[in-house]
Amino acid sequence: MFVQLGDHFAKSADLKFKRTSWSRMFKVLATIASSSAVQADNGSVSKILELADDLLEKIADSREIERKEHDAWTKEYQETRAREITKLQAVDATISNIQAEISALNKRISIASDEKDEQ
């Protein structure tokens, strides 16, 4: 019976989790279950399997919630970044316009200064 339980835990660890922390947990449960000399009745084994499957489902649900939250955060970040880039481009354009105006004013000042010196 515990060999069946150990196989179930090992299969769950390999198939459902890429994070090593969860895989290790299920591998430990598999090792404990398979090395136990105590025989359990079918009801106990099926209850343990049911609890393990419930745990796996809750972990999967939790990971899905985390993924959705991360996706929402990423979307908000991208939108904010796009707005700030647009503002930055507008400021850069304004700076370029002001620099052109300053250059034009400097030329006018230079021309006026030259005309004054000629008089």
C-alpha positions in Angstrom: 0.0 0.0 0.0 2.7 2.5 0.9 4.6 1.7 -2.3 1.5 2.8 -4.1 1.4 5.9 -2.0 5.1 6.5 -2.6 4.7 6.1 -6.3 1.8 8.6 -6.3 3.8 11.2 -4.4 6.8 10.7 -6.7 4.7 11.0 -9.8 3.1 14.2 -8.5 6.5 15.7 -7.7 7.8 15.0 -11.2 4.7 16.0 -13.2 3.3 19.0 -11.4 6.1 21.0 -10.0 9.2 22.6 -11.4 10.1 24.4 -8.2 12.5 22.2 -6.4 11.1 23.0 -3.0 7.8 21.4 -3.8 9.4 18.5 -5.6 11.6 17.8 -2.6 8.6 17.8 -0.3 6.8 15.2 -2.4 9.9 13.1 -2.9 10.4 13.0 0.9 6.7 12.0 1.3 7.3 9.3 -1.3 10.4 8.0 0.5 8.7 7.9 3.8 5.6 6.2 2.4 7.6 3.6 0.4 10.0 2.8 3.3 7.3 2.3 5.9 6.9 -1.3 7.0 3.5 -0.6 8.4 0.6 -1.9 6.2 -2.4 0.4 6.1 -5.9 -0.4 4.9 -7.2 0.8 1.6 -9.3 3.5 3.2 -6.2 5.1 4.8 -4.2 5.0 1.6 -7.0 6.4 -0.5 -7.6 9.2 2.1 -3.9 10.1 2.1 -3.9 10.1 -1.7 -7.0 12.3 -1.7 -5.4 14.7 0.8 -2.3 14.8 -1.4 -4.3 15.5 -4.5 -6.2 18.3 -2.6 -2.9 19.8 -1.6 -1.7 19.7 -5.1 -4.9 21.3 -6.3 -4.6 24.1 -3.7 -1.0 24.7 -4.6 -1.9 24.9 -8.3 -4.7 27.4 -7.5 -2.3 29.4 -5.4 0.2 29.5 -8.3 -2.6 30.6 -10.7 -3.6 33.5 -8.4 0.1 34.5 -8.2 0.4 34.3 -12.0 -2.7 36.5 -12.5 -1.4 39.1 -9.9 2.0 39.1 -11.6 0.3 39.6 -15.0 -1.8 42.4 -13.7 1.3 44.1 -12.2 3.2 43.6 -15.4 0.4 45.2 -17.4 0.2 48.1 -15.1 4.0 48.6 -15.2 4.0 48.5 -19.0 1.1 51.0 -19.2 2.8 53.4 -16.8 6.2 53.0 -18.6 4.5 53.8 -21.9 2.9 56.9 -20.5 6.2 58.1 -19.0 8.1 57.4 -22.2 5.5 59.5 -24.1 6.0 62.3 -21.5 9.8 62.0 -21.8 9.6 62.3 -25.6 7.4 65.4 -25.3 9.9 67.0 -22.9 12.7 66.1 -25.2 10.8 67.8 -28.1 10.2 70.9 -25.9 13.9 71.0 -25.0 14.9 70.8 -28.7 12.4 73.6 -29.6 13.8 75.8 -26.7 17.4 75.1 -27.8 16.5 76.2 -31.4 14.8 79.3 -30.1 17.9 80.1 -27.9 20.1 79.6 -30.9 18.0 81.9 -33.0 18.0 84.5 -30.3 21.8 84.2 -30.0 22.1 84.9 -33.7 19.8 87.9 -33.5 21.9 89.2 -30.5 25.1 88.7 -32.5 23.7 90.5 -35.6 22.4 93.4 -33.4 25.7 93.6 -31.7 27.6 93.7 -35.0 25.3 96.4 -36.3 25.9 98.5 -33.1 29.6 98.1 -33.5 29.5 99.3 -37.1 27.7 102.5 -36.1 
